[in-house]
Amino acid sequence: MIPLSVPFIKGKAWNYVKDCLDTGWVSSVGSYVKRFEEAIAQEGGRPYAVACVNGTSALHTALMTAGITAGDEVIMPALTFAAPAFAVSYCGAYPVFMDVEKQYWQIDVNKLESFLRNHCDYRRRQLYNRTTKRPVKAVIAVHLLGHPADMMPIMALARKYNLVVIEDAAESIGASYKGRKVGGIGHIGCFSFNGNKIMTAGGGGMMVTDNKSWAKRAKYLTTQSKDDELEYIHHEVGYNYRLCNIQAALGLSQLEQLGGFIAAKKRISMRYARGLKDIQGLTLPQLAPWADAYTWLYTVLIDNKIFSRNSRQLLTYLEQQGIQTRPLWRPLHLLKPYQKCLTYQVSVAVDLYQRALSLPSSVNLSPKDQCRVIDAIQKGLR
Ligand SMILES: *Cc1c(COP(=O)(O)O)cnc(C)c1O
């Protein structure tokens, strides 16, 4: 079976993890957590980083830190893995689902602008959704599939309407927007080190920011809100979200490989582009002029009218050939917990969901296996 995306463990992973085991520093205190935080902060071009148990908890922490509370609204793309919506729900807040644009599949900044201008009111430095009357407090800009969202207009709108911008860079660590690393552009950036991401810590996440007091607050919240360690005094409900040293050790070793991993993803992307470009009716991923990106999962769109197989039928065919592929995420407003949430002109997200298929994209995918995938797609679509 050729898998979709699996970890590639190399470099100093064994040494670092062994060091944790040998020294007994295996839990949430230890030098690797600090080293990993510093290295990720540097990667994102930020002074502060706070490690979390996973990307979802990093997003939750980011939202709490930014002051998102029950009854607030947070804008995000309808097409993404559900984690950012879940994080909003943990706060008792409501997501507002925005469409993505056709070309690069990122949050549609024109529709975002039109929503803010035509469907919200701005009073005393606070934006309100005219339909629900709720305060609109933040935007989660998700950088999808290794490609950055168009951040400049998002930041301009955020300044105009006093919104916090949280970047969900879980799928795109190391990619750049106009020369700036993703996660380092908004007010807060979040990363994930889950096993299927480009680099892994087994599981893990990180929140990065320029704001010292926010970083301090994030650390406080993620370590059980301890106000007096000795006397067990907590003035607030805390969260046990702290990454452990073993995970950080693995994560640090992977971060040291990130440049090589990105280069590998770019080679995979080039080989797919070369092998699939002549198939009429197959749309390949495009690179925006603002982006230095990679394809975390190389994803193609299949035109139902041209081929005998649609994306799901091709998925089944490839599975029979021992090749794992996946559709993109079901748009969030179609999921049970979010069916009552507000959406804004969501149509592209639904179209992409129906037509997209992500192809095997592991960092260590061999050219030989990739040829097998390309051949199977050509046969499957004939
Ligand atoms: C993977 C992912 C997350 C969540 O990360 P976990 O570490 O799995 O909790 C968040 N957002 C997006 C867009 C993701 O792809």
The ligand as an ORCA input file, in Angstrom:
! r2SCAN-3c Opt
* xyz 0 1
  C      -4.096     19.048     11.408
  C      -4.768     20.325     11.475
  C      -5.069     20.930     12.704
  C      -5.018     20.247     14.025
  O      -3.865     19.725     14.444
  P      -3.821     18.519     15.481
  O      -2.396     18.540     15.885
  O      -4.198     17.273     14.731
  O      -4.731     18.810     16.602
  C      -5.608     22.206     12.705
  N      -5.876     22.841     11.566
  C      -5.642     22.287     10.370
  C      -5.976     23.068      9.149
  C      -5.093     21.009     10.283
  O      -4.890     20.462      9.083
*
